[in-house]
């Protein structure tokens, strides 16, 4: 199987100026490969349920990726740090990829833990960062969208870039395993809700937070 099967595109509105909230995730996984769009599984449904409390028009029975793919809500965008899966478990045998699969897996594990990348992984990681930086710069060029960093990998990835954006950023847990409903994250998620309301409904600005100073993920 060639690498095109494993490449999952970001979901970004055609008119970038309409983008209000940009969700950043680690990378695709099995459900994303099956469906061909990002956040297609249970994590995506967690996001839809969360956003439904802000805008009841967002259906809770669809994953966020499915909703965005078919309803094309231009207020939101979805981007993965890597458009290719970083978990080696999803790859078939003899898969040819632009990056060594073992490197992707090792980088994912490092970023979800200590965040320190070993020397032998530096070349692959720098290529991933450069690609990610380019996409984020493109997606935020004509807007002041809120950037939501979902999980430790997304937070560390973003912090390792050379991006110096004026966009407000919020770091939250990854929505997997229904973590957005955990009591210990209640304050973080309430803050995210306030930011999204401000961006899409025009409510009072809850104040800016800098991703590099956040450890809530």
N, C-alpha and C positions, 0 to 999 in steps of 0.2 A: 504494500500500500504506500502511495507516495505522500509527500508532505502536505499537499493541498487539502487532503481529508482532515488533517489535524489543525489547519489554520482557521481560526474563528474570528471573523471581522468584528470590530467595534461597532456599536450602534450610535450614530451621531446624526442629528437633523441636517438636512440638506442646507438649510439656512442657519449657519452657526450662530448668528446674532440672536436667535430665538432660544438658545440653550441657557437654562437657569441652574440646573444641578447636574454635575458630572460625577457619576459613581465610578470609583476605581477599584478593581479587584485583582487578584493574583494572576490567574490563568484559567483556561477552560478545563473541564474534567469530562467524565464519561457522558453525562446527559447533554452537555453542550455539543459534543461530537455527534451524538445521535440526532439531535435536533438542528444543528447547524447555526445556532445563535448562542450568545453568552447568557449566564445565570438562568439556565433552563430547568434546573431541578428544584429541590426543596428550599435551597437558599433563596432562589428567585421568588418563591411563594411567600417566604418570610418578608421580603422587601415589599411585595404587593400588598400584603396585609398591613404593613406599617404605613405605607403611603395612602392606603384606603382611609385611614383615620384622619388624614389631612384633606384628601380629595376622594369622596365616596364614589366618584365615577371610575376610579381605578378598580377593576374586578379582582376579588381575592382568590378566585378559583384558577387564575392564570399565573404562571411564573412571570416575574418582571421582564425577563428576556422575551417571552412569548407576547406579552402585552406590547412591548416596545416594537417588536417585529411586525405585528399585524395592525396595531392602532397608531403607530408612529407619533407618539406624544413628543412634540418638539421641545417641551420644557426640560426633558431629561436626556442624558447621554450615558452610555456604558462603555468603559474602556478596561481592557486587561493589561497588566504590566507586560505580559508576554501573550501574544496572540496564539502561541503554541502551548499545549499543556506542559507544565513543569514537573508533573508527577509521572515518573517513568512507568508506573503501573498501567497506564492507559494505552501504551504503545504496543503494537503488534511486532512479531519477530521480523528482523531484517528491514526495519523501517529506515528509509533514508531521510535525514533531516538536515536543515541548514546549520543546526547546532548539535553538538554531542548530547544525546539524551541523558547520559550520566551527569553531565555538567548541569543541565537544567534542573535535574532532581536534587543535586547537591546544593545548588544555589538556593532553591526553594527551602530546603531544610535549614540552611544557614540563616536565611532572612527571617524565618519563622522562629528562630532561636536567638543566637548571639548577634546575628547581623554581620558578622565578620567573614568576608569572602577569602578563601585560600588563594594563594598566588597562582596556582595552576588553573583556577577558574576565572581569573581576571579578564582574559581576552574575551571569553564568551559573555561575561557579565557586562563588560563595557559596550559590546555590540547591542545587547538587550537594552541597556540604559539609553544609548543613543537613539534607538528606534522609538522607545517610550517617550523620551524627551521631545522628539520631533512631532509625535502624534499629539501630546498634551499641548504643545505650543500652538499647533494648528487648530486644535479644538477650542482653545481659549483666546484666540486672536481677536475676535470681534465681540466678546462678551465679558461680563464680570461674574461668570457662573461660580457657584459654590462647588468646591472640590471635596468629595466625601471619600476618604481613604478607608477601605473596608478590610481590616485585618492587619496583622503585623507585617506580612510580606509586602502589601501595598504601601504601608507606612514607611518601611525601611527602603523600599525601592524608590519612592518619591524623595525621601531624604538624601539619597545617594546621587540624585541628579544635580545638574547645575542650574536647574530652573530657579528663577527669581521672579515669581509672579505676584501680582497684586491681589489675586483672587483669594477670598476667604477659604480656609481649609478646616475640615473637621475630621478627626480620626475616631473611628468606631470599631467595635469588634467585627469580625467576619460574621455574616448572617447564618452560617452553617450551624447545625445542631440547635437551631432556634435561640442562639445566644442573645439576639436582640430583645428577647423577653426575660432574660435573667435579671433578677432583682439588683445584683451588684452593678449592672450597667444602666439602671433606670435613669440616673441623672444624665449620663452621656447621651442616651437615646432621646431624652426630653429636650436636651440642647439641640440635637440634630433636628428634631421635629420643629423647634422654634426657628432654626435657620431656614429650613425648607419652606415653612409658612411665609417667612420674610421674603424669600426669593420668588415664590410662585403666587403668593396672595397679597404681597405688599404690606405685611404686618410690621410691627416695630423690629428694627435690627437688634438681635440679641447680643451683638458685639463680636469682634473678630477673635479667632484663636489660630495659633500658628502650629502646623503639623509637627514641626521638629521639637516642639515643647510639650507635645501631648503623649501620654503613655496609656491612654484609655483602651487601646486595641488589645 
